[in-house]
Amino acid sequence: MKGSRYALVKNPEDLTDGQRARLEALKKRAGSRLVRAWELKEDLRAVFRAADGSEAAELLDDWMHRAAYCKIAKVVAVEKKVRRRRDDIIAAVELGISNGRVEAINNKIKVAVRMGYGFRNTDNLVALLMLRCGDCQPQLPGRPVKARKKGVKGAKSVAA
């Protein structure tokens, strides 16, 4: 098992030849709990790649059944959490949405707060957050006006 970590955590389509061979060698070991856990992980990923909600529900129900009886404590704990959020997972697949944008903004806020430890008041921190996370693009003195992205009202491409 030594040296197999990256082969187990990478997407199967992104594996190198050596990692693919290592994974195949792990699969040949009969009754390996590690391989069962990896297969369950990949089957859960397949739920999120489903074409529609009904396919996702079918895959998720099958996954929950197999995960509940796999006798791997960590996987069973994940299965219980997934069971509680089943409807939310299916809705996310149907709508094709995720919380990726929210997480990106949260990360920007954390970085700005770390930068803002030297601020004497919170107004300066809030101003920095609005500047970094908002749509405000103030015109700096002595600099040319940049063209904005397509679809933004009031976009100008005039050089000062």
Stockholm file with secondary structure:
# STOCKHOLM 1.0

chainA/1-160         MKGSRYALVKNPEDLTDGQRARLEALKKRAGSRLVRAWELKEDLRAVFRAADGSEAAELLDDWMHRAAYCKIAKVVAVEKKVRRRRDDIIAAVELGISNGRVEAINNKIKVAVRMGYGFRNTDNLVALLMLRCGDCQPQLPGRPVKARKKGVKGAKSVAA
#=GR chainA/1-160 SS CTTCHHHHHSCGGGCCHHHHHHHHHHHHSTTCHHHHHHHHHHHHHHHHTCSSHHHHHHHHHHHHHHHHTSCCHHHHHHHHHHHHTHHHHHHHHHHTCCSHHHHHHHHHHHHHHHHGGGCSSHHHHHHHHHHHHSSCCCCCTTSCCCCCCTTCTTCCCCCC
#=GC SS_cons         CTTCHHHHHSCGGGCCHHHHHHHHHHHHSTTCHHHHHHHHHHHHHHHHTCSSHHHHHHHHHHHHHHHHTSCCHHHHHHHHHHHHTHHHHHHHHHHTCCSHHHHHHHHHHHHHHHHGGGCSSHHHHHHHHHHHHSSCCCCCTTSCCCCCCTTCTTCCCCCC
//
